[in-house]
């Protein structure tokens, strides 16, 4: 029997990369992408463990899992940073650079 590529192995890798790249988007988009990637990793890993001789591409799944975890951590940190800024500076400080500078003098 010919080996098949694991379903969604490339998609998992791409979602893991995108979860890191989009951490600058207030931490929300990347967090969602990272969680979706981890759910897809779980399904692909279970499929691979049932019959590892039938599938290739498990290295993409493992790399995507690592990238998704890194992306989730970065996005949580970025989300906490924005919450901290909003709580201590407020929306006015984010929208007006003069108010932002005045708060740190």
C-alpha positions as CSV (number, residue, x, y, z in Angstrom):
1,X,0.0,0.0,0.0
2,X,1.3,3.5,-0.9
3,X,1.8,5.9,2.0
4,X,-0.5,8.9,2.1
5,X,0.2,12.3,3.5
6,X,-1.6,13.0,6.8
7,X,-4.7,15.1,6.2
8,X,-4.2,18.7,7.2
9,X,-0.5,18.3,8.0
10,X,0.4,21.3,5.8
11,X,-2.5,23.2,7.1
12,X,-1.4,22.6,10.7
13,X,2.0,24.0,9.9
14,X,0.6,27.0,8.2
15,X,-1.8,27.8,11.1
16,X,1.1,27.4,13.5
17,X,3.2,29.9,11.5
18,X,0.2,32.3,11.2
19,X,-0.4,32.2,14.9
20,X,3.0,33.6,15.5
21,X,2.9,36.2,12.7
22,X,-0.5,37.5,13.8
23,X,0.4,38.0,17.5
24,X,0.5,41.8,16.7
25,X,-3.2,41.8,16.0
26,X,-4.1,42.5,19.7
27,X,-3.5,38.8,20.5
28,X,-7.0,37.6,19.4
29,X,-6.5,36.4,15.8
30,X,-3.3,34.5,16.6
31,X,-4.8,32.9,19.7
32,X,-7.7,31.6,17.7
33,X,-5.4,30.2,14.9
34,X,-3.2,28.5,17.5
35,X,-6.1,26.8,19.2
36,X,-7.5,25.6,15.9
37,X,-4.0,24.3,15.0
38,X,-3.8,22.3,18.3
39,X,-7.3,20.8,17.7
40,X,-6.2,19.7,14.3
41,X,-2.9,18.3,15.7
42,X,-4.9,16.1,18.1
43,X,-6.9,14.6,15.3
44,X,-3.9,14.1,13.1
45,X,-1.9,12.5,15.9
46,X,-4.6,10.1,16.7
47,X,-4.9,9.1,13.0
48,X,-1.2,8.6,12.8
49,X,-1.0,6.5,16.0
50,X,-3.6,4.1,14.6
51,X,-1.5,3.2,11.6
52,X,1.8,5.0,11.3
53,X,2.9,2.8,8.4
54,X,0.2,4.3,6.2
55,X,1.0,8.0,6.6
56,X,3.8,10.5,6.0
57,X,4.1,14.1,7.1
58,X,4.0,13.6,10.8
59,X,7.0,16.0,11.1
60,X,4.9,18.8,9.8
61,X,2.3,18.0,12.5
62,X,5.0,18.1,15.2
63,X,6.5,21.3,13.9
64,X,3.0,22.9,13.6
65,X,2.2,21.9,17.2
66,X,5.4,23.5,18.5
67,X,4.7,26.7,16.5
68,X,1.1,26.8,17.7
69,X,2.1,26.5,21.3
70,X,4.7,29.3,20.8
71,X,2.0,31.4,19.0
72,X,-0.5,30.9,21.8
73,X,2.0,31.9,24.5
74,X,3.0,35.0,22.5
75,X,-0.7,35.9,21.8
76,X,-1.6,35.6,25.5
77,X,1.3,37.8,26.4
78,X,0.3,40.4,23.8
79,X,-3.3,40.2,25.0
80,X,-2.2,40.8,28.6
81,X,0.0,43.7,27.5
82,X,-3.0,45.4,25.8
83,X,-5.2,44.8,28.8
84,X,-2.5,46.3,31.0
85,X,-2.2,49.4,28.7
86,X,-6.0,49.9,28.6
87,X,-6.4,49.6,32.4
88,X,-3.6,51.9,33.3
89,X,-3.5,54.4,30.4
90,X,-7.1,54.1,29.0
91,X,-8.4,54.4,25.5
92,X,-7.6,58.1,25.4
93,X,-3.9,57.3,25.9
94,X,-3.9,54.9,23.1
95,X,-5.6,57.2,20.7
96,X,-3.8,60.5,21.5
97,X,0.0,60.4,21.6
98,X,0.1,63.7,23.6
99,X,-1.9,62.1,26.5
100,X,0.3,59.0,26.3
101,X,3.5,61.2,26.7
102,X,1.9,63.2,29.5
103,X,1.2,60.0,31.5
104,X,4.8,59.0,31.4
105,X,6.3,62.3,32.5
